[in-house]
Amino acid sequence: MTLESLFEGLNQQDYYLGKVTQVYRSCCIAQIENMAVMSDRSKFNKSFLPNTISYFVLVDSTEGVFLGEVFENKASRKNIFDPSAGDVKPSDYQEISIDTIAIMTTDANKFQLAGFKTLGITDKVYLAPDNVYKLFVASLEFSGENEEALPSFATFLNRSQAGVCLKPSTLFNRHLMCIGATNSGKSTTALAILDKVVSTKRKALIIDPTGEYRNAFTSDEITKLTLGVDTSISPGKITMQQWEKLFETENSSQGAVLSEAITSLRYMKKVGDEGYYAKVGENIDIVQDNLSKVSKDDTDFNIDLLPEQIQAESVCEPDMDNNYNFRYRYDSLKANSNASLIQKIQYQMTNTKFLSFFSSDPNMYNLLDVIEEFVHLPEASLYIDTSSLGAAEGIGGMVIDLVSNFVMSLDDICPFVFFIDEVHRYAKSRYSDKEFHGGLTLLAREGRKKGIFLYLTTQSPKDVSPILFGQVGTMLIHRLMLNDEIRTVESHLDDYAIKHVRKLNQGEVILTSVNLLHNMFIHVNKCDRTQYNDTPTL
């Protein structure tokens, strides 16, 4: 492709700047000849600000057409603010420093890394038009040669007419994370990308802990579920590890008590008794024999009775009685130890939707059945609203872990994007150092093989599991202010980008990816879908 073809339909001379005067290994310097472009502000717009830096230029060379980025702009005159003719000398000049990024040879139709190729003295320099930005982005993408790009969801900073159209594999095939402080535009970016995914009939599974996106999509576009309102799950489908995460057990002893209580309730359900299993005064051998009859198929139990059953587990083994039988007696020390666990369970149950969710109500959708149907349907999307279950991290982490492990157990999955908003909510328990990311980490490591691609958002990247964070290959970084948070993402950014993380305005993003040759500074376009994220005025 030649320089003339890049300026097709445009007047090439309107974009001419000057010629290269110095060449170095890392950059080059060009002297400006077309001073009108650099000084006539009537020609300036959001796409062309040639008197600044960080804009792209084209250099016509014998090797091909080089694409460069201006990183320094200077004038030789000591007083450039005096427009009088007497101040201008024949020796005065203005020059720009250019960092060469890529090259397009005459027999190629996209940009490639410049490698060891360099431009030469007297090569002509031109401002890069908007269509070159689009071509550069298409050249940056490693994957999806024959894949159709998503519609534009953003524009380049200072390039209001150059849309960012990326292929789905570029964004998602190494998992995607959107990072940013409060009110930096993170949620708007998340919805803008989800809008393109859903509107192009690609599959998405959306888990929303706040209900922020509940009216963003129509019922024709996506199936909507609200946990505890129209969707439930049988308590027998939850593993013991997930129960521990839900109730945030503080130590292994509380986990053991919880396990014993659930086993006792499973036995009572098995024999058809609607009460809890009282153990004080009961023969120890008989109780142990009864509990041993609980098989792996006897999974269901009455979760309403869990606090009473944990209290009933506060027993110990005394000396044998006159008939040489051992009987349980009440243990006040165990009761005191179990009190905090009972309080946490009772607190969870104060939310009326909690008990509705953990039930076998035939009039409600079964969560796992709906998800199993979803993963096998092409062009179908699913939205799960968890806000009715309360804002506690425990239940959110349990639902994420449950869904993650379940979808990983399925085969013949139609590829889909798994979106989780505010993933830092499920980072760690308030009572222990246990991670809530067991299922998510499994998805991050093995999900791509099955066509499951994570799309996560977070306000605090340092609170995300390091193992999970290390599996993310593409990031949309909004404004960050804390040094600890910036250090978390600095390995994905160059020095220039790191200096600008604190300066990003609302909606401005640094897009960095292992699937791109170069980081991009973009501004996300707010979509028209309904989103409940406005900040009330004081």
C-alpha positions in Angstrom: 0.0 0.0 0.0 1.3 3.4 -1.0 1.1 6.8 0.7 -1.3 8.0 -2.0 -3.8 5.2 -1.2 -3.8 6.2 2.5 -4.8 9.7 1.5 -7.5 8.6 -1.0 -10.2 11.2 -1.1 -8.2 13.7 0.8 -5.8 16.5 -0.3 -2.4 15.2 0.7 -0.8 18.6 0.8 -3.2 19.7 3.6 -1.5 17.1 5.8 2.1 17.9 4.9 4.4 19.0 7.8 8.0 18.9 6.7 11.1 16.6 6.2 13.3 14.4 8.3 16.6 16.1 9.2 18.1 13.8 11.8 17.8 10.0 12.3 18.7 8.0 15.4 18.2 4.4 16.4 15.3 5.1 18.7 13.7 8.1 17.0 14.1 10.8 14.4 13.7 14.6 14.1 11.8 16.4 11.4 11.8 20.1 10.5 8.5 21.8 10.0 8.1 23.5 6.6 4.3 24.0 6.5 4.2 26.5 9.4 0.5 27.3 8.6 -0.5 23.9 9.8 1.3 24.4 13.1 0.0 27.9 13.8 -3.4 28.4 12.1 -5.8 27.6 14.9 -8.8 27.8 12.5 -7.7 24.5 11.2 -7.5 22.8 14.6 -10.0 20.3 15.8 -10.2 17.3 18.1 -8.5 15.2 15.4 -5.6 17.6 14.6 -3.6 19.4 17.2 -0.2 19.6 15.5 1.2 22.2 17.9 1.1 19.6 20.7 2.5 16.0 21.1 1.2 12.4 21.2 -0.3 12.6 17.7 0.5 10.2 14.8 2.4 11.1 11.6 3.2 9.3 8.4 6.7 9.3 6.9 7.1 8.4 3.2 10.4 6.4 2.9 12.1 4.2 0.4 11.4 1.3 2.8 7.7 2.0 2.9 5.3 4.2 4.9 6.4 4.6 8.5 3.9 5.4 11.3 5.3 7.5 14.1 4.2 9.2 17.2 5.3 12.7 18.1 6.8 12.9 21.6 8.5 16.3 21.4 7.7 19.6 19.7 10.0 22.7 19.9 10.8 26.0 18.2 14.2 27.5 17.9 13.2 31.1 18.4 13.7 32.4 21.9 10.4 34.4 21.8 7.8 32.5 19.8 5.0 34.6 21.2 6.0 37.8 19.3 4.4 37.7 15.9 6.3 40.7 14.5 8.2 40.0 11.3 11.3 41.6 12.8 11.5 38.8 15.4 11.6 36.0 12.7 15.1 35.3 11.4 16.0 33.1 8.4 17.7 30.6 10.7 14.6 30.1 12.8 12.8 26.8 12.6 10.4 24.5 14.4 11.0 20.7 14.7 9.3 17.6 16.1 10.8 14.4 17.5 9.1 11.2 16.2 9.1 7.7 17.7 8.7 5.2 14.9 6.1 2.6 15.8 5.3 0.6 12.6 5.9 0.3 8.9 3.7 -0.6 5.9 5.6 -1.8 2.9 4.3 -1.3 -0.7 3.2 -5.0 -1.0 1.4 -5.1 2.4 -2.1 -4.0 3.4 -1.5 -3.5 7.1 1.2 -2.1 9.5 3.9 -4.3 10.9 6.5 -3.6 13.6 9.4 -1.6 12.1 12.0 -3.9 13.5 15.5 -2.7 12.3 14.1 -0.7 9.4 14.7 3.1 9.7 13.6 6.1 7.7 16.0 8.5 6.0 17.1 12.1 5.7 14.7 14.3 3.7 11.8 11.8 4.0 8.5 13.7 3.9 6.3 13.8 7.0 2.5 14.1 7.0 -0.2 14.2 9.7 -1.9 10.8 9.9 -5.7 11.0 9.0 -8.4 9.2 10.9 -8.6 6.3 8.5 -4.9 5.5 9.3 -5.8 5.2 13.0 -8.4 2.5 12.1 -5.9 0.7 9.9 -3.3 0.8 12.6 -5.7 -0.7 15.1 -6.6 -3.5 12.7 -2.9 -4.1 12.2 -2.3 -4.2 16.0 -4.5 -7.3 16.6 -2.7 -10.6 16.7 -5.8 -12.9 16.6 -8.9 -13.5 14.6 -7.8 -13.1 11.0 -11.2 -13.9 9.6 -13.2 -12.7 12.6 -15.7 -9.8 12.3 -14.9 -6.9 14.5 -17.3 -5.6 17.1 -19.0 -2.2 16.3 -17.1 0.8 17.5 -17.4 1.4 21.3 -14.8 4.2 21.7 -12.7 6.8 19.9 -9.0 7.6 20.1 -8.2 10.4 22.5 -7.9 13.6 20.4 -9.4 11.7 17.5 -13.1 12.2 17.7 -13.8 10.6 14.3 -11.6 7.6 14.6 -13.6 4.8 16.1 -12.1 1.8 17.9 -13.4 -1.4 16.4 -11.7 -4.5 17.9 -12.4 -8.2 17.3 -14.0 -10.2 20.1 -10.9 -12.4 20.4 -8.7 -9.4 20.9 -10.7 -8.3 23.9 -11.7 -11.6 25.4 -9.6 -14.6 24.5 -7.1 -13.9 27.3 -9.9 -12.6 29.6 -10.7 -8.9 30.1 -10.7 -6.7 33.2 -12.0 -3.2 33.6 -10.2 -1.3 36.4 -10.9 2.2 37.8 -11.7 4.3 40.8 -15.2 5.4 41.7 -16.8 7.7 39.1 -14.0 7.1 36.6 -16.4 5.7 34.0 -15.8 2.0 34.7 -19.4 0.9 34.7 -20.2 3.0 31.5 -17.3 1.2 29.8 -18.5 -2.2 30.9 -22.0 -1.5 29.5 -20.7 -0.1 26.3 -18.8 -3.3 25.5 -21.7 -5.6 26.7 -24.0 -3.6 24.4 -21.8 -4.6 21.4 -21.6 -8.2 22.5 -25.3 -8.7 23.0 -26.4 -6.6 20.0 -24.3 -8.7 17.7 -25.9 -11.9 19.0 -22.9 -13.1 20.9 -23.5 -15.0 24.1 -23.0 -13.3 27.5 -23.7 -14.5 31.1 -24.1 -11.4 33.3 -24.0 -11.5 37.1 -25.0 -8.2 38.6 -24.7 -7.8 42.4 -26.3 -4.3 42.5 -29.0 -4.5 39.9 -27.3 -1.7 38.0 -27.9 -3.3 34.6 -31.4 -4.7 35.3 -33.1 -2.6 32.6 -30.2 -2.3 30.3 -31.4 -5.1 28.0 -34.8 -6.1 26.8 -36.4 -9.4 27.5 -36.2 -10.2 23.8 -32.4 -9.8 23.9 -31.6 -11.6 27.1 -33.2 -13.9 29.6 -33.5 -12.2 33.0 -33.5 -14.0 36.4 -33.7 -12.5 39.9 -32.3 -14.8 42.6 -34.8 -15.3 45.5 -37.7 -13.8 43.5 -38.2 -16.0 40.4 -35.2 -18.3 40.7 -34.1 -20.8 43.4 -31.7 -23.6 44.0 -32.0 -26.7 46.1 -29.7 -26.6 49.2 -28.5 -30.1 48.3 -26.7 -28.7 45.2 -24.4 -26.6 47.4 -21.1 -28.1 48.4 -19.7 -27.9 51.9 -16.9 -25.6 50.8 -19.5 -23.3 49.3 -21.6 -23.3 52.5 -18.4 -22.3 54.4 -17.9 -19.4 52.0 -21.5 -18.4 52.3 -21.6 -18.2 56.1 -17.9 -17.1 56.3 -16.7 -19.6 58.9 -13.9 -18.2 60.9 -11.8 -21.3 61.4 -11.8 -25.1 60.7 -13.7 -25.9 63.9 -16.7 -23.8 62.8 -16.5 -25.5 59.4 -16.6 -28.9 61.1 -19.6 -27.9 63.2 -21.4 -26.6 60.1 -20.7 -29.9 58.3 -22.1 -31.9 61.2 -25.2 -29.8 61.5 -26.0 -30.2 57.7 -25.4 -33.9 57.9 -27.8 -34.2 60.8 -30.5 -32.2 58.9 -30.0 -34.4 55.8 -30.7 -37.4 58.0 -33.9 -35.8 59.4 -35.0 -35.1 55.8 -34.2 -38.7 54.9 -36.5 -40.1 57.6 -39.2 -37.6 56.9 -38.9 -35.7 60.2 -39.6 -31.9 59.8 -37.7 -31.0 63.0 -34.0 -30.8 63.9 -31.9 -33.6 65.4 -31.7 -33.0 69.2 -28.7 -34.8 70.6 -28.6 -34.0 74.3 -29.3 -37.2 76.2 -29.2 -39.4 73.1 -27.2 -42.6 72.9 -23.9 -41.8 71.1 -23.7 -45.1 69.3 -27.3 -44.8 68.0 -26.7 -41.3 66.8 -23.5 -42.2 65.0 -25.3 -45.2 63.4 -28.1 -43.0 62.2 -25.8 -40.4 60.6 -23.8 -43.2 58.9 -27.0 -44.0 56.9 -26.9 -40.7 55.1 -25.7 -41.4 51.6 -24.3 -39.2 48.9 -27.8 -39.2 47.3 -29.4 -37.8 50.5 -28.5 -34.2 49.8 -31.6 -32.2 50.5 -32.3 -30.6 54.0 -34.4 -27.9 55.6 -32.1 -24.8 55.8 -34.6 -23.0 58.1 -33.5 -25.3 60.9 -29.8 -24.7 60.5 -29.3 -22.3 63.5 -31.2 -24.7 65.8 -29.2 -27.7 64.6 -25.9 -25.9 65.2 -27.1 -25.2 68.7 -28.0 -28.9 69.1 -24.4 -29.8 68.0 -23.1 -28.2 71.2 -22.6 -31.5 73.0 -19.8 -33.6 74.3 -19.2 -37.2 75.3 -19.5 -37.9 79.1 -18.6 -41.0 81.1 -20.9 -44.0 80.5 -24.1 -44.4 82.6 -25.0 -47.3 84.9 -26.1 -49.4 81.9 -22.6 -48.8 80.2 -24.1 -46.5 77.6 -22.6 -43.3 76.4 -25.0 -40.4 76.1 -24.4 -36.8 74.9 -24.5 -34.0 77.4 -24.7 -30.2 76.8 -21.3 -28.5 76.4 -21.4 -24.8 77.3 -17.9 -24.2 75.8 -18.9 -25.5 72.4 -22.1 -23.5 72.6 -20.1 -20.3 73.2 -17.8 -21.2 70.3 -20.7 -21.8 68.0 -22.6 -18.6 69.0 -20.9 -16.4 66.4 -21.6 -18.8 63.6 -25.3 -19.0 64.6 -25.4 -15.2 64.6 -24.0 -15.0 61.1 -26.5 -17.5 59.8 -29.4 -15.8 61.5 -28.2 -12.5 60.0 -28.2 -14.0 56.5 -31.7 -15.4 57.1 -33.1 -12.0 58.1 -33.2 -11.4 54.3 -36.5 -12.9 53.3 -35.2 -13.6 49.8 -32.4 -15.8 51.2 -34.8 -18.6 52.2 -36.7 -18.2 49.0 -33.5 -18.8 47.0 -32.4 -21.9 48.9 -35.6 -23.9 48.4 -37.0 -26.5 46.0 -40.1 -24.4 45.0 -41.5 -26.0 41.8 -43.0 -22.6 40.8 -39.5 -21.0 40.5 -36.8 -21.5 38.0 -33.9 -23.7 39.0 -30.7 -21.7 38.7 -28.5 -24.6 37.5 -31.0 -26.0 35.1 -31.4 -22.5 33.4 -27.6 -22.2 33.2 -27.2 -25.6 31.7 -29.8 -24.8 29.0 -28.1 -21.4 28.4 -24.6 -22.7 27.7 -25.9 -25.1 25.0 -28.1 -22.5 23.2 -26.4 -20.4 20.4 -26.9 -16.6 20.4 -28.7 -16.7 23.8 -27.7 -14.4 26.7 -28.5 -14.7 30.4 -28.7 -11.9 33.1 -28.7 -12.9 36.8 -29.6 -10.2 39.4 -28.3 -11.1 42.8 -29.2 -7.8 44.5 -32.3 -9.2 46.2 -30.1 -11.5 48.3 -28.5 -8.6 50.0 -25.1 -6.9 49.7 -23.2 -9.4 51.8 -20.0 -10.6 50.2 -20.5 -14.2 51.4 -23.6 -15.0 49.4 -22.2 -13.2 46.3 -19.0 -15.2 46.5 -20.9 -18.4 47.0 -23.1 -17.8 43.9 -20.0 -16.9 41.8 -18.2 -20.0 43.0 -21.2 -22.2 42.4 -21.9 -21.0 38.9 -18.2 -21.1 38.0 -17.7 -24.7 39.1 -20.9 -25.8 37.5 -20.2 -24.4 34.0 -16.7 -25.9 34.1 -18.3 -29.3 34.7 -20.3 -29.1 31.4 -19.3 -30.2 28.0 -20.1 -29.0 24.4 -20.5 -25.3 25.6 -21.3 -22.6 23.1 -18.6 -19.9 23.7 -19.8 -17.0 25.9 -18.5 -14.0 27.8 -18.9 -14.4 31.6 -19.4 -10.8 33.0 -19.0 -10.2 36.8 -19.4 -6.7 38.1 -17.4 -5.4 41.1 -15.4 -8.6 41.4 -13.4 -7.2 44.4 -16.6 -7.8 46.5 -15.7 -11.5 46.4 -12.0 -11.2 47.1 -11.7 -12.3 50.7 -13.8 -13.1 53.7 -14.2 -10.5 56.4 -13.4 -13.1 59.0 -10.5 -15.1 57.4 -7.9 -15.1 54.7 -9.8 -17.6 52.5 -10.1 -16.7 48.9 -13.5 -16.5 47.2 -11.9 -17.1 43.8 -11.6 -20.9 43.7 -14.2 -21.2 40.9 -13.1 -18.0 39.1 -9.4 -19.1 39.2 -10.4 -22.4 37.6 -12.3 -20.5 34.9 -9.4 -18.1 34.3 -6.9 -21.0 34.0 -9.0 -23.6 32.1 -12.1 -21.7 30.8 -10.7 -20.6 27.5 -10.3 -24.3 26.5 -14.1 -24.6 26.8 -15.0 -21.2 25.3 -15.6 -19.3 28.6 -14.1 -15.8 28.6 -14.1 -13.7 31.8 -15.0 -10.0 31.7 -14.5 -8.5 35.2 -14.7 -5.1 36.7 -13.2 -3.8 39.9 -12.4 -0.6 41.8 -9.5 -2.1 43.6 -7.1 -4.4 41.6 -4.9 -5.0 44.7 -7.8 -6.8 46.3 -8.2 -9.3 43.4 -6.6 -12.7 43.9 -3.0 -12.5 42.4 -3.6 -15.8 40.7 -6.7 -14.6 39.0 -5.1 -11.2 38.2 -2.2 -13.0 36.6 -4.4 -14.8 34.1 -5.9 -11.6 32.7 -4.3 -10.6 29.4 -6.4 -7.5 28.4 -7.1 -4.5 30.7 -9.1 -1.3 30.4 -7.5 1.0 32.9 -9.4 4.1 34.1 -8.1 6.7 36.5 -6.3 5.2 39.6 -5.1 7.4 42.4 -3.5 5.1 45.0 0.2 4.1 44.6 -0.6 0.5 45.6 -3.2 0.2 42.9 -0.9 1.7 40.2 1.9 -0.6 41.2 -0.5 -3.5 40.6 -1.0 -2.6 36.9 2.4 -1.0 36.1 3.7 -4.3 34.6 1.1 -3.8 31.9 2.0 -0.2 31.1 5.0 1.7 29.7 6.5 4.7 31.5 4.4 7.2 29.5 1.1 5.4 30.3 2.0 5.1 34.1 2.5 8.9 34.3 -1.0 9.4 32.9 -3.0 7.0 35.0 -3.8 9.7 37.5 -4.7 12.2 34.8 -7.4 10.3 33.0 -10.7 12.1 32.8 -14.1 10.3 33.2 -14.5 7.9 30.3 -10.8 8.0 29.3 -9.1 4.6 29.2 -5.7 3.0 28.6 -6.3 -0.2 26.7 -3.5 -2.7 27.1 -3.4 -6.2 25.9 -1.2 -9.1 25.1 -3.2 -9.3 21.8 -2.1 -5.8 20.7 1.3 -4.5 19.6 0.8 -1.2 21.2 -1.2 0.4 24.1 -4.1 2.6 23.1 -5.5 5.7 24.8 -9.2 5.9 24.0 -12.4 7.6 25.1 -15.4 5.2 25.6 -18.7 6.3 24.0 -21.6 6.1 26.4 -24.3 3.9 25.0 -28.0 4.7 25.2 -29.0 1.8 27.4 -30.5 2.4 30.8 -28.0 2.2 33.7 -28.6 3.0 37.3 -25.2 4.4 38.2 -25.9 8.2 38.5 -24.5 9.9 41.6 -27.2 11.9 43.5 -26.4 15.6 44.2 -25.9 16.7 47.8 
